[in-house]
Amino acid sequence: MKKIGIMTTGGDCSGLNSVINRVVLGATKRGWRVYGIVDGTDGLCTCPPNVIEMTTDTIPVENARIAGSFLHNGNACMMNFENAAETGKIPQFNKMLKNSLAKLKLDALVLIGGNGSFSLSYKNHDIYSGLSLICIPKTIDFDIPLTDKTIGFDTAVNELTRYCDQLLLTARSHHRWFIVQAMGRDCGRLALNAGTAVGADAILVPEIKFDIDKLVKHIRAVPRDYGIIMVSEGITLRGHSGRPADMISRKLTAASIQNRAAFPDYIQRAGDTTAADRILASKMATCALDAIENNETNVMTALRGNECVTVPLSEFYAAGDLSRDPNIRDLCTSNAYIEPDDPLLDVAVAMNIYIGETK
């Protein structure tokens, strides 16, 4: 009988509980035992490690749709990669993780995380020696290379679109433009998809340079005096500081365009998991369990078209654009961004959405 562990790390998003539920269901069918690691890698640094044995009743199927993680994603008050890096204790932290995993005597570990977690796992693979490490990609940013979708992205797009739908009603009532700031860090995919869905008149993303004067001209030419301008949190405006939506708002105000900045913030990471994300969770959980059965290790599940496959973490890391992690010294994370040939950019242009100066 195999013993497998499962944990969620990094930022939360909708779909995590769906993955956990599906992994437990599939593992139980195979006759395996599943142990949930509470608080991710942080929970492995307690003595004893903070784990619970999971059954099909731990997360009932009717609760699997709920956002957040039943297992939690970490605890800032505990030892973790960030504060270990700050204090120069990464070697000690890694040793604690490895010792805890050895005590648990797991055959495999399913790690549900983002590009930061995957990059850490790849660079510190010795921690997971002796067991099968399978990573499942989740993030509302959709900034993980080599997969066509990440768990949580579709739900986040829906939540952000729903938020903008409501803003449009008050925008029309008050002849007002709303500048909505989307999450996504340095990747503009969430802003691009939600902005296209809601019918925004402008979408500003980090990957595409924009001209503020041309944005103003575009908004003035719209045949109504209200609407949505979607901006990704990663955009910058030369000579200005502050939150991106506030910067754009000040520019529009200076041009006598009535507007307000709006910040949906963490609701983008909430909301009942959409059907698309639940199906993706089921596919990736099954792929992960198959990988364990095939004795694979140091791999990531990835959606390719309608099929879920495994990709070596080494390929994931090599395929992305590397950037310094702001919180963990000496770590570079592998990132994916909007590609210049993304078909949705052409769709946006055809809809008369201002997206910047490359189209």
N, C-alpha and C positions, 0 to 999 in steps of 0.2 A: 504494500500500500504506500503510495507516494504521499509526502507531506509538502504542501506548497504554502508559501506566504504571499500576502497581497498587501500593497500599501499605496496611498495616494500622496503625491508631493507637489510642491510649487503652489501656484495660485489655484483657487477652486474654480469650478465651473459646473454647469448642469451636465449631467450624463455620468458623473463619477459613480453614483450609487447604482446606475443601470449596469455599468461594467462590473462592479463588485458582485451584484446579484447574478449576472450571467456567468461569471467565473465560478461562483459557488455552485450554481445549478449544474454547470457542465462538469466540474470536478467531482461533485457528489455522484453524478451518473457514472463516472469512471471508477468510483470507489475510493477516491482520494480524500484526505483530510485537508481542510483549509484553515489557515491561521491569519487573522487580520492584524497587521501591525499598526497600532494607534499612534498618530502624530508622525507618520513617515519615518525618515531616518532619525529624527529627534527621539522617537519612541524606542529606538534600538539602543539609545545611550542611557536608559534607565537601568536600574539593577533591582529585580530582573527586567528583561526587555518587556515593554508594555504590549502584550499581544492577547488576543481573544480567539478561541476556537469558534469558527463560523459554521452555521448550518443553513439550510434553506429557509429557516424561520427567522434568522438574524435580521435580514432585510426582506420583509415580505414583498412579493412582487408588486403589490399596490403602492408600496412606498419607494420603489426603485426609481420612479419618475421624479422624485423630489431632488432639488438642486443641493449643492454642497456635498460634503463627504461624511458618511457615517463614521469613517475611520479618522477623520480630520487630516489636514495637510501639513501640519507642523505646529510648533509652539515656540514663539520668540523668546520665551522665558527659559527654554531648555538649551542644552548644547546643540548647536547645529553647524552646518558648513560655513555660514556667514560669520558667526561670532568666533568660530574656531579659526577662520582666516584672519580676522581682526587681531586675534591674540597670538597668532603664530603657532596654533595647536592642531593644524590639519593632520600631521602624522599621528598624534595621539587620538584624534577623533576617528580617523580611518581605522586605527587598531581597535577602538571600542566597537565600531560597526562590525568589523570582521569577527571579533570575539563573540559578539551577541548572536550573529548569524550562525556561528559554529555551535553555540549552545542550543539553539533552536533545532538544529539537525534537519534543516529543510532540504528537500530535493530540488526545489525550484522557488523562484521569487518573481512575482508579477508586479512590476513597478509602473504605476499609471502616473505619467508626468509630462512636463513640457520640455522645451529644448534645453533649458538650463539643467534640469535633472538628468536628461539623457547625456548631455556633454560631461557632466560630473561622473556619471556611471562609466562612460567610455574612458575618461582620463584616469579614473580610479578603479579600473576593472579588477584589480587584485582583491578588492574588498569582497567581491562576489565569486571568487574562485571556490570550486568545490560544489557549486550549485548551478542550476540553469537559470540565467537571468533573461527575462522576457519583458520588454518595455512596450507599453501601450500609450500612444500619443493623444494627449488631451490639451486643448488650449483654445480660448476664444480668439486669440491673436492669429491663429492659423499661420504660424511662422516657423513650422517644422518642415525641413526639406524631405523630399522623396515620398510624400504621401499626398493623395488627392483630397483628403479631408482629415480633420482632427475632431475628436469628440468634444462637444461643447460649442463649436463654432456655429452650427446651424441654429441652435437655441439662442445664442447671443444675438445673431442677426435678427431673429424673430422678435426678441425682447426689445432691441433697439428700434426696430421698425415700428413696433406697437407704441413705443414711447413717442416717436415722431408723429405717428398718426394722430395722437391726442393733441400734441402741440400745434398741429396744423389747424385744428378747430379754433383754438384761441388766437392763433396767428391771423386767421381770416377775420375774426371778430374785431381785432384791434389794428388791422392794416400794418402788420409787424412781421419782420423776418426773425427767425430763430437760428442762431449759430449753435449747433449741437456738437459737443465734443465727445467723440467716440474713443474707447480704449483701443489697444492694439500695439502699444509701445512704438517701436520704429517700423512696424508693418502696417500698411493701410488697408488690408483686405477686409476687415470688419467694417470700416467706414465706407469703402467702395461698394460692398454688397448691400449693406443696409441703406446707403444713400440712393443706390439704384432702385431698390425695392420701394422706397417711400416716394420716389419721384423728386428728389432734391434738385435744386437748380444749380448747385455747385458742390463739388466734393474735392476737398484738399487732402492729399496724402503725402507722407514723407518721401516717397519714391519719385514724385514728379514736382519739378519746380513750378511755382506759380507767380503771377504778377498781380499785386494787389490792385493796381489801377485797372487792369483788364477785368479783374473780378468785379470791381465796382461798376464798370461799364456794362458788364454782362448782366448784373442784377438790375440795373436801371432799365435795361432793354426788355426785361421780362414783362409780359402784358398783364401783370397784377402787382399788387403792393404787399404781398406776403409770401412766405414759403420757408423752406428749410435749406440751410447751408451746412453741410456735414464736414467737420474737420477732424482729422485724426490727431490724437494727443501727441504724436511724434513730429508734427510740422513745426517749422521755425519761421520767424519773420525778422529779417536783418534789422538791427537797430532797436529791437523791441524785446521786452522780457515779460514773463508772466505766463498764465495759462493760454494756450493757443486760441481757444474760443474768445477769451477776453481781448486778446490782441486784435483779432479780426473784427470783433465788435467795436472796438475803439475806432478802427479805420472806417467802418461803415457809418458810425455816428458822425465822424468828421466830414463825411460825404453827404450828410443830412438824410441818411437812410435809417428809418426807424427799426430798431432791432433789440434783441435781448440774447445774452449767452445762456445756454442751458447745459446742465451737466448730469446726465443719467447715471454716471459713476457705476456703483457696484450692482445696480439692477441688471446690468449687462451680463453679469456672471450668475444670475439667478433665473427663476422661471422654471415651470415644469418642463422637463426634457421633451423635446419634439420627437415625433415619430422617426424622423430621419436620423437623429442622434441615437435613439434607442436601437434602431436597426444596425447602425454602425457599431454601437457598443456590443451587440450580439455577435456581429461578424468578427470583431477584433478579439473578443473574449474566446471565441471558438478557435480562432487562428493561434492565439497564445497557448491554449491548452494543447492543441495539436503539436505546436513547437516543443512544448515540454515532453510530450509523448515521444517525439522524434529526437530527443536529447540535444536540441539546439540550445545555444546560449549566446549572450551578448548580442541579441537581435532586437529589432523594433518591428511591431506589426505596422503594415502600411496598406492603405487602400489604393489599388490600381484599377481604375474603371469600376467594375462591379465586384472585383475579386480582392480578397484580403490575403496578403503575402507577408513573409518576413524579410527584413533587410538587416544586414550586419550593422552594428553601431558604428563600425569604422567607416562604412559607406555613408551613413547619415552624417557623420562628422565632416567627412571630406567634401560632401556635396554642397554644403551651405556656405554662406559668407561668414567668416569668423570675426567676432567682435569681442572686446574685453568686457567681462562681466563687471558691472559697477560695484558689486558687493563682495565678490570673492577674488582676492588677489591671485594672480597667475592663472586664472581660468579664462579661456576663450570659449564662447558659446557658438554653436552652429545655427545660422539663421536663414530663413527663407523670406522673400519679399514679393510684392507684386511684380510680375515679369512685364517687360515692355510690350510683349505680344499677347498679353492677357486679353481674351475676347471681350471681357466685360468692359474694358476701356473703350473699345469701338462701339459697344452698345450705348455707353454713357454719352459719347460724342453724338451718336445718331439721335439721342433723346434731347440734344441741346443742353447737356449738363456741362458746366465749365469744370474741367479737371486739371487745368494747368497748361503749360506751354510746350508739351511734347506731342500733342495730338491736334 
